[in-house]
Amino acid sequence: MPTIPTIAANGAQIPAIGLGTWTLMDEEGSRVVTTALASGYRHIDTAAMYGNEAAVGAGLRASGIARKEIWVTTKVWWDNIGEGALQRSAETSLRQLGLDYVDLLLIHWPNPAIPVAQSIAALNDAKRRGLAKHIGVSNFPTRLIEEAVRATKEPIVTNQCEYHPHLDQSKVLAACRKHGIALTAYCPLGRGTVGGVMDEAVVKSIAARLKRTPGQVVLRWHMQQPGVVAVPKSANARRLAENLAVFDFELTAADMKALSGLARPDGRVVKLAFAPQWD
C-alpha cells in the first residue's frame, strides 16, 4: 500500500492525493469510498452540493479505518455562506456524514451578494465551534484570496480550484504560496475526452517513455509542484490504485516544462454563470 506524503499548509498536513466524489452517489458512492480507503487513500473530498455526504459517511464507516486516520473535506454551497447559514450548513453536513467534525471546511464558491469578510467570519466561527479542524476556500481568484487573508483570524489552509495542464493557474499559485496556502486541484486530469489533457501527444509520449499511464503523468506533474494537492475522481478500482501510484517516479524538468506549456486560453472545463472574474 503506498505511503501518501502530506502537504504542509498553515498548520495543516493535507494528504497530497485525495478522492474527489462529485457524481458518486448512493451505494456506488459508498462502495467507491470504501474501495479507495482500502487502496490506501486517506483523503476524501465531498460537498453539501454533491448530495452524497450520507453515502460518503457510510463508506467511511464501512472501511473500518479509524476516523483520526482519514482527512475529510466538505464544502458549503455559495448560497449558504452568510453568517448563520454557513454554520447551519456545516452542522447539516456533519449529520449527513455521521461525523463529529470534518478536517477541512471550505466555502465552495464566493458569492458577490455576501461580503467576503462576512463569509470568512462565519467560517472562523465554525472552526472555533469545533465543526472543522481547518478552514479554507474554493474557486477564489487572487483578489478574493487577498480579501480572505485580510479578513480571517484563523489560518486558511487551502484554495481548491480547477487546475491541470490546460489551465494556467500561476497567478493563483503565487498568491497561495505568498500566504502559505495549499492549492487543491479539482478536475486535475482536465476533460477526459478526445482533445483533453490526457489525449495530448506530449502526455502520451512521456507516459510511454516512463511506462506509466497518461493520468499518472499528469498527477505526477501536480505532485512535483510545491504546495499542490490533487483530488481526482474515479469509480474504477484499477484507476483508483493507479492514481495513488505516482510517488515512485519523477518527471524531468523538461517534462514539467512541456506539460505546463500545454496551457491554453480555452482550457477551463468548469464554466458556471456565477463564477468570479478569473485571473
C-alpha positions in Angstrom: 0.0 0.0 0.0 1.5 3.4 -1.0 2.5 5.9 1.6 1.0 9.3 0.6 3.0 12.3 1.5 1.3 15.3 3.1 1.4 19.0 2.1 2.1 21.4 4.9 -0.2 24.5 4.8 -0.6 26.9 7.7 -0.6 24.2 10.4 -2.4 21.6 8.4 -0.9 18.4 6.9 -3.1 17.6 3.9 -2.7 14.2 2.2 -1.3 15.1 -1.3 -3.8 13.0 -3.2 -7.5 12.6 -2.3 -10.6 11.1 -3.7 -12.9 13.5 -5.4 -16.5 12.3 -5.0 -18.6 14.6 -7.3 -21.3 12.5 -9.0 -20.6 9.4 -6.8 -24.0 8.8 -5.3 -25.8 6.3 -3.0 -24.5 2.7 -2.9 -21.9 3.3 -5.6 -20.6 6.3 -3.7 -20.2 4.3 -0.5 -18.6 1.5 -2.3 -16.1 3.7 -4.1 -15.1 5.5 -0.8 -14.6 2.1 0.9 -12.6 0.8 -2.0 -10.4 3.9 -2.1 -9.7 3.7 1.6 -8.8 0.0 1.2 -6.4 1.0 -1.6 -4.6 3.5 0.6 -6.4 6.8 0.2 -6.7 8.8 3.4 -8.2 12.0 2.0 -11.9 12.1 0.9 -13.4 15.2 -0.7 -17.1 15.9 -0.7 -19.6 18.9 -0.6 -23.1 19.7 0.5 -23.9 20.5 -3.1 -22.9 17.0 -4.2 -25.8 15.4 -2.4 -23.7 12.5 -1.4 -22.4 13.2 2.1 -24.5 10.4 3.6 -23.1 8.0 1.1 -19.6 9.2 1.8 -20.2 8.8 5.5 -21.4 5.2 5.0 -18.3 4.4 3.0 -16.1 5.8 5.8 -17.8 3.6 8.4 -17.7 0.5 6.2 -14.0 0.9 5.7 -13.2 0.1 9.4 -10.4 2.6 9.3 -10.1 4.8 12.4 -11.6 8.3 12.0 -8.4 10.0 13.0 -6.6 8.4 10.1 -8.8 9.9 7.4 -8.9 13.5 6.2 -12.4 14.5 5.3 -13.2 17.7 3.4 -16.6 19.2 2.8 -17.9 22.5 1.4 -20.7 25.0 2.0 -22.6 25.9 -1.2 -22.4 29.5 -2.3 -25.9 30.5 -1.3 -25.3 29.4 2.3 -22.1 31.3 3.1 -23.6 34.1 5.1 -23.5 34.4 8.9 -25.6 31.7 10.5 -26.4 29.9 7.2 -22.8 28.7 6.9 -22.7 27.3 10.4 -26.1 25.6 9.9 -24.8 24.1 6.6 -21.7 22.8 8.3 -23.9 21.2 11.1 -26.1 19.6 8.5 -23.1 18.2 6.7 -21.8 16.6 9.9 -25.2 15.0 10.4 -25.2 13.7 6.9 -21.6 12.4 7.2 -22.2 10.9 10.6 -19.1 12.7 11.9 -18.4 15.0 14.9 -16.1 17.2 12.8 -14.5 17.5 9.4 -10.8 18.0 8.9 -11.4 20.8 6.4 -14.5 23.0 5.7 -14.5 25.2 2.6 -16.5 28.0 1.1 -17.4 26.2 -2.2 -17.7 29.3 -4.3 -17.6 33.0 -3.5 -21.0 34.9 -3.6 -20.9 38.6 -4.8 -24.0 39.2 -2.7 -22.3 38.2 0.5 -19.2 40.1 1.6 -16.1 38.0 1.8 -15.5 39.4 5.3 -18.9 38.1 6.5 -18.3 34.6 5.0 -14.8 34.3 6.4 -16.1 35.4 9.9 -18.8 32.7 9.7 -16.1 30.2 8.6 -13.9 31.2 11.5 -16.8 30.7 13.9 -17.5 27.2 12.5 -13.9 26.3 13.3 -14.0 27.7 16.8 -17.1 25.7 17.4 -15.2 22.6 16.6 -17.2 21.8 13.4 -13.9 21.7 11.5 -10.3 21.4 12.4 -9.2 23.6 9.5 -10.8 26.0 7.1 -10.3 27.1 3.5 -11.9 28.5 0.3 -12.6 27.2 -3.1 -12.7 29.0 -6.5 -11.1 32.2 -5.1 -9.1 34.2 -7.6 -6.2 36.3 -6.4 -8.3 39.3 -5.5 -10.5 37.3 -3.2 -7.6 35.3 -1.7 -6.2 38.7 -0.5 -9.6 39.7 0.9 -10.0 36.4 2.7 -6.5 36.6 4.2 -7.1 40.1 5.4 -10.5 39.1 7.0 -9.6 35.9 8.7 -8.4 35.3 12.2 -7.9 31.6 11.7 -5.4 30.1 9.2 -6.7 29.5 5.7 -5.1 26.2 4.6 -6.2 25.7 1.0 -7.9 27.2 -2.0 -9.5 24.4 -4.1 -9.5 25.4 -7.8 -9.7 23.8 -11.2 -6.1 23.1 -12.2 -4.5 20.9 -14.9 -2.0 21.4 -17.7 -4.6 23.0 -20.0 -5.2 25.8 -17.4 -2.5 28.2 -16.3 -3.0 28.9 -12.6 0.4 30.6 -12.0 -1.1 33.8 -10.5 -3.4 31.9 -8.1 -0.5 29.6 -7.1 1.7 32.6 -6.4 -0.9 34.2 -4.2 -1.5 30.9 -2.3 2.3 30.4 -1.8 2.7 34.0 -0.6 0.3 33.2 2.3 1.3 29.6 3.0 -1.9 28.3 1.4 -2.1 25.0 -0.5 -3.8 24.8 -3.8 -6.0 21.8 -4.1 -6.6 20.9 -7.7 -10.0 19.7 -8.7 -10.5 18.3 -12.2 -6.8 17.6 -12.0 -6.8 15.5 -15.2 -8.8 18.0 -17.2 -11.5 16.9 -19.5 -11.4 13.2 -20.1 -12.4 13.3 -23.8 -10.8 13.5 -27.2 -8.7 16.6 -27.2 -8.4 16.6 -23.4 -5.2 16.8 -21.4 -4.6 13.0 -21.5 -5.1 12.9 -25.2 -2.2 15.3 -25.8 0.8 13.8 -27.7 3.3 15.1 -25.2 1.5 13.4 -22.3 1.3 10.1 -24.2 4.9 10.4 -25.2 6.1 10.9 -21.6 3.8 8.1 -20.4 5.2 5.7 -23.0 8.8 6.5 -22.0 8.1 6.1 -18.3 5.8 3.1 -18.8 3.1 4.9 -16.9 -0.5 5.9 -17.8 -1.2 9.4 -19.1 -3.2 10.0 -15.9 -0.2 9.1 -13.7 2.0 11.5 -15.7 -0.5 14.4 -15.2 -0.9 13.6 -11.5 2.9 13.4 -11.1 3.1 16.9 -12.7 0.8 18.1 -9.8 2.8 16.3 -7.2 6.1 17.9 -8.3 4.8 21.4 -7.7 5.2 22.8 -4.2 2.1 23.2 -2.2 -0.2 21.4 -4.7 -2.8 18.7 -3.6 -4.9 16.8 -6.2 -8.4 15.2 -5.8 -9.1 13.1 -8.9 -12.4 11.3 -9.1 -12.8 7.7 -10.3 -15.2 4.9 -9.6 -12.9 2.3 -11.2 -10.9 0.3 -8.7 -7.9 -0.2 -11.0 -7.8 3.5 -11.8 -8.1 4.4 -8.1 -5.0 2.4 -7.4 -3.2 3.9 -10.4 -3.9 7.4 -9.2 -2.0 6.7 -6.0 1.0 5.0 -7.7 2.7 8.3 -8.6 5.3 8.6 -5.8 7.9 6.2 -7.2 8.9 8.0 -10.3 9.8 11.6 -11.3 9.4 13.8 -14.3 12.3 15.7 -15.6 12.5 19.5 -15.7 11.9 19.3 -19.5 8.8 17.1 -18.9 7.5 19.6 -16.4 8.0 22.5 -18.7 6.4 20.6 -21.6 3.3 19.8 -19.6 3.0 23.3 -18.2 3.3 24.5 -21.8 0.0 22.9 -22.7 -1.9 25.7 -21.0 -4.3 27.4 -23.4 -6.9 30.3 -23.2 -9.9 27.9 -23.6 -8.5 25.4 -21.1 -11.1 25.8 -18.4 -13.5 22.9 -18.0 -15.8 24.2 -15.3 -17.7 27.3 -16.5 -20.5 28.4 -14.2 -22.6 31.6 -14.7 -21.9 32.8 -11.1 -18.2 32.2 -11.2 -16.0 35.1 -10.2 -13.7 37.0 -12.6 -10.8 34.7 -13.1 -7.2 35.8 -13.2 
